[in-house]
Amino acid sequence: MLRLVVRRLLQLVPTLLGLSVLLFLWLNRLPGGPAAAMLGERATAEDKARIEAALGLDQPVWVQYGRFLKRLSELDLGTSSQTGQPVLEEFTRRFPATVELGVTAMIIAIAVGIPLGYFAARRRGSWLDVSAVSGSLLGICIPVFFLAFILKAIFAVQLHWFPSDGRQSTGINATEVTGFYTLDGLLTGEFDATWDALMHLVLPALALASIPLAIITRMTRASVLEVLGEDYVRTAEAKGLKQSVVRVRHVLRNALLPVVTAIGLMTGGLLSGAVLTESVFAFGGIGSFIRTAIDARDYPVLVGFIMFIAMTYVFINLLVDIAYSVIDPRVRVH
């Protein structure tokens, strides 16, 4: 297992280096150059020359890239033009909100999607199977931001079952420890704060989980149907093994291999695709911050966001490889 993890980590180094090259080229190909992008269209030639000298943009390209790579390795992402604060500090402050939302959405998608897809495959052609297929198709077709507006309008504005925005009610004087509000309440014993944070998570998490839930359901169903026709499943049933053993050890375990890959990719996509959901519910995570950064052409924030997403995918892919080796021991051999 350790050799597998080390080998995967070494293979990811060229990926991150390649991404750093693409980011560097993108910054240097901005209209008018990075200095013009930072100063705006009305900047004078003297202002541009002063910024270029301060940032080392008047040096050869390989020197600029070396400095750029050094700053990335030191996690020096620059300063946000929106807030005047270091980008890393802004991300650290907003990171827990996005992770909390993304993880909650993924838990909902996995907890509902895998059982639903499995039982739909076991009862192929039944009303459950038809409902699961139709519902998953509908979940894929509905845009996340539209579903978010619908959920907010019905369950928050009309029925008042859930809060309409934010991460926590203003009247909750909760102690912040980690930035993860649901976890902070448990650590400090302020269970009312945890419950309030969970209530704020329900609607945005449901909206964000809609597409992963639909994809996981369809993939699980298709994978289980394929595995049910394999010879080793029929052999296990002919040997008289208990149905529970056949379902768990032979059917579900082998059917989960492609589903695990999809879950890993979608988890990274949730963290990068929470922009619209966070904006609708004013959730205060990285997503809503990125939306304003795009409007303000806050390039240090955008560079930091791209690197954050890349590192997220790297970490999740590593977890997927580990999960693969646990589900299928043959992966460790190869």
Helices and strands as residue ranges (DSSP letters): H 2-28, H 33-39, H 45-55, H 61-73, H 87-122, H 127-141, H 144-151, I 152-158, H 181-188, H 191-228, H 231-238, H 243-245, I 246-252, H 253-272, H 275-281, H 286-296, H 299-327, H 330-333
